Amino acid sequence: MIDRRAYWTANIRYVTILLLVWFTVSFGFGILLVEPLNEIRLFGSGFKLGFWFAQQGSIYVFVLLILIYVRLMNRLDKRYGVSEDEDSAE
């Protein structure tokens, strides 16, 4: 029997942390801190860093966070015995 409360507490903790990272990158870097970040140019392209975060960086970070979430949830599922892998099915 799995401890559902502990499982969902860990899941909500992961989601909260990842959403805070996403919020910081997309809203913080892309909107609030865009002016100071625009003073920095990306090496090789000349794009302003604030513009890059607002246009592309937040998307890249969002996709990366999805991959991190999948990996974290696979580990959590295995720890609590609710993995969807074929080798753990009985």
C-alpha positions in Angstrom: 0.0 0.0 0.0 1.4 3.4 -0.9 1.4 6.4 1.3 -0.8 8.6 -0.9 -0.4 11.7 1.2 3.4 11.5 1.0 3.3 10.8 -2.7 1.1 13.8 -3.5 3.0 16.1 -1.1 6.2 15.3 -3.0 4.4 15.8 -6.3 3.0 19.2 -5.3 6.5 20.2 -4.0 8.0 19.3 -7.4 5.3 21.2 -9.2 5.7 24.3 -7.0 9.4 24.5 -7.3 9.4 24.0 -11.1 6.6 26.7 -11.5 8.6 29.1 -9.4 11.6 28.6 -11.6 9.4 29.1 -14.7 7.8 32.2 -13.2 11.2 33.7 -12.4 12.6 33.1 -15.9 9.5 34.1 -17.9 8.0 36.9 -15.8 11.1 38.0 -13.8 13.8 37.9 -16.5 11.5 38.5 -19.5 9.5 41.4 -18.1 10.6 42.8 -14.7 14.4 42.6 -15.3 14.4 43.1 -19.0 16.0 46.5 -18.9 19.1 45.5 -16.8 19.4 42.3 -18.8 19.3 44.2 -22.1 22.7 45.7 -21.2 24.2 42.3 -21.8 24.5 40.9 -25.3 24.5 37.2 -26.1 27.9 36.1 -27.4 28.1 35.5 -31.1 24.6 36.9 -31.9 24.5 40.3 -30.5 20.9 39.9 -29.2 20.1 41.6 -25.9 19.8 39.1 -23.1 16.4 40.5 -21.8 14.9 40.3 -25.3 16.2 36.7 -25.6 14.6 35.6 -22.3 11.3 37.2 -23.3 11.3 35.6 -26.8 13.1 32.3 -26.6 14.8 31.7 -23.3 11.6 31.2 -21.3 10.4 28.7 -23.9 13.6 26.7 -23.7 13.5 26.8 -19.9 9.8 25.6 -20.0 10.7 22.6 -22.2 13.6 21.8 -19.9 11.3 22.0 -16.9 8.9 19.5 -18.5 11.8 17.1 -19.0 12.9 17.5 -15.4 9.4 17.0 -14.2 9.1 13.7 -16.1 12.3 12.5 -14.7 11.4 13.5 -11.1 8.0 11.9 -11.4 9.4 8.6 -12.8 11.7 8.4 -9.8 8.8 9.2 -7.4 6.6 6.6 -9.1 9.2 4.0 -8.7 9.8 4.9 -5.0 6.1 4.5 -4.2 5.6 1.5 -6.4 3.2 3.1 -8.9 5.6 3.1 -11.9 4.1 2.6 -15.3 7.2 0.7 -16.6 6.6 -2.8 -17.8 9.2 -4.3 -15.5 7.5 -3.0 -12.4 4.0 -4.3 -13.4 3.0 -7.4 -11.6 
